Every structure is written in C-alpha cells, then in structure tokens.
Amino acid sequence: MADELFGECFLDYKDMDDVQLAATLQRLPPGEYEKPTRSGKLEPLIFRKVAPVFTWLDLVEDPRGLRSIYGADNPPSLEKILLHEVVLKCDGPSVVLRFDLPEFPTSAPIKWRDRGFSVVQIGLTMIGVKDLSLTGWNHHGWASMELASRDDLVMLEVLWGSARVQVQADAAAVTSISAYAGDLSLK
C-alpha cells in the first residue's frame, strides 16, 4: 500500500475511509513525515520522510548526564578532543577512551563553577567489541572522534595525528563524567 521511493511514500487513498487511512498511516516506515496540502480526495497523498537529526549522543546508552550538562540540543563536539588513554579490557570485551571535551558547558553544575573547573573529561566505553584496529602512533596533540551506526553496531573512529583507532561494538556508553581546573592548550 505504501511504497517508499527516494525518501517519499506515495499513498493512494481514494478508496479508503478514515479508519482504513489511519490504520495504513500507522504502518508506514518509521520516521517523521511532512504532509503537503491536498486539494481533493482523488489525488494521491504524498508523505516526504524527514530525516531525524542525530548527534553522537543518540548513539550512546543513557546520555542524560551529558545532555543535562550541555543541554539537549547542544551536544559537545568530538572535534579537537584531548585523548588521554585507550584501555582494552577483556571483560565485555570493551574499549575505554578517556578524553577532554573541547568546550566547557555554559550551564555547568554550580559545584564545578564554584571550584573553578574549566575542562570536562569523559570516559566513553565501547561495549561488546566485535572488531578493533589501532594503526600508527601519537602521544601528543588534538584528536577527532566520530561515532556512527551501521548494521546494529556502533562504529567509533579516532584520528590522532598519524594514529587511527577504529572500534566496532554492540553499544557505546558514557561511563564517567568529571571536570577539573585546567586548560586545553597543548603544552
């Protein structure tokens, strides 16, 4: 009844009553739809699938902590992070990355501001690791990180100078959030 073609669903509803139309609309592929104005019941109704805006926080388990600090609509950037460590753990198996985020939140917790903290550090754990690749080496400088989803796996890639870390895992989770007084300038 509904054919998805190039991101659009075409629905010919001229022979449907309101109950049949409502039931059909519920069976459309998941997503949000724009409904253009229709001039009459004899024209096909066209729904354009609106791609939801995803951020890297949509790919981690329970992102409430970071969203409460940075705001729901303003996730911290993963460009220019300061990577401190990559830890491989056999339990899980998991990979833990500990890094500083490039910007301090404008709505930081009061206790962080009162203590003069200026840098947020998080631990990101890749859980149920399926594949891991580490090439090159770097021990100084900014890194950039990207999270994506493919085939029910969370994909992580970190580029750090000539080094590259790639992880495929069942899930990703922010497992620690802390702050300290410091700056992100490279020494």
N, C-alpha and C positions, 0 to 999 in steps of 0.2 A: 504494500500500500504506500509506503514512504520510501522513495529511492534517494539515497544520498549521492550526489553528483557534484564534484568540485566544491564541496563545502556547503551545498544547498540541498534542502529537502523539498521535493515537489509533492504536493498532495492534492489529488483531485477529489473534492468533497461534495460535488454537486448532487450525488445520490445518497448522502448521509444526513441523518437527523442530528440534532445537537448532542445526543448521548453517544452515538457512534463516533462523531467527530472528536468528542472529549476523550473517549477510550483510545482512539487512534493517536491523538496527540501525546498521550502518556507513553506510547510505545516507540516514539521517535528516539534516535540515538541520544545518549547523554550529552548535555551541553545547554547553553543558553541560546535562545532564538529571538531574532527580531521578527516582528510580524508586520509586513507592509500593509498599508490600507488597501482594502479590496473594494472594487466598485460593484460587484454583484456576485451571487452565489454560483454563477455558471463558470467563472474563471477559476483556474487552479490557484490554490493558496500556496505561496512560496515562503518557506522559512529559511533564513540565512543563519547558518551556525556561527555564533560569535565565539571566537576563541577566548577562553578564560586567560587572564593574565596570571602567570605563575612566577613565583620567585623561588629562590633556593630554599626558603623556609617551608614552602609547600611540600618539599621532598623529605623533610626530617620528621621523625616521630616527636610529637608533642612540642611544638615550637613556642608554646605560650610564654616561657621565660624570656626569650629574646624579643618576642612581639610586645610583651609588657614593658620592656626597657626601651626599645626603639620605636614602638608604635606599630600597629597592624599594617599600615600602608607604607612603611619606610624601613624595609629590612636593611641591615648593614651590608655594605659592599664586600665582596670577596676579592676585589682587586687591591693590590698593594697591601696584602697581609704580611705580617712578620711571623714567619714559621719558626717555632722553637723546637718541635720534635715530632717525629713519626715513630710510633711504637707498634710493633707487631705482637699480637697476643694469640697464643694457640687456643685459648678458651674462646669459643664463639664460632669459628675463629674471627678475630676482629683486628682492625687497624685504628689507632687513635692518633689524631693530629691535634696538636696544641699550638694555637697561634693567637696573635693580637689582631684585633679588627682595626681597620684604618681610621674610623671616626668614633669619637665618644658621643653617646646619645645626648640629645638636648634635654630629654626628660629622664636623666639618670636618677637612680634612687638617692634619696636625701642623705643616707649614711655614706654613700660614695662621694657626694659633693662635699659633705662636712669634713671628710678625711683628706680631701684634696686629690682624690683619684682622677686620673685623666686618660687611662688606657683600659679597654675591655679585652679580656683574654677568654677564649672559649676552648673547650675540648670537644671535638667532633669525632664520634665513633662510628665507623663503618662496621655493621653487624652482619654476620653470616657471609664472610668474604668468599667469593667464588673465584676471583682472579685478582692478581696483584702484579704490578710491573713497576720497577724502580730503575731508571736509567740515568746516567750521568751523576754528577755530584756538585753540590754547592753548600757553602756554610755561611754565606753572608748575603744579604740583600732582600729585596722585596720578592714576594711570590704572588701569583694569582691562582685562584681556585675556582673551579666550576663544578656544579652538581647538575646532573641531568637524569632522566628516567628513560629506560629502554627495556622492553621485554620483561617487565615486572622486576627489574633490578635498578638499583641506584648506582649511577656511574659518577665517579669522582676523578677529576684530573687537576693536578697541581703543577704549574710551570714555575720553576725557581731557577732563574739563570739558565744554565745548560742542563739542569736536572729536571726530570719529569717523574711524577708519581701518578699511577693510574690504578684505580680500585673499582671492582665490580662487586656489589654486595646486595644482600636481601633488603637491608634497611640502613638508614643513617639516623643518628640521634645526637643532639647536643647534650653531652653528659656533664659538662661543667661550664659555669659562667662565673668569672671573677673580675675584679678590677684592681688596679694598683696605680700609684703615683709614678709617673714617668713620662717619657715622650717617645714618639715613634721614629725619631730621626736615627738614621743608621750611623753607628759610631765608627 
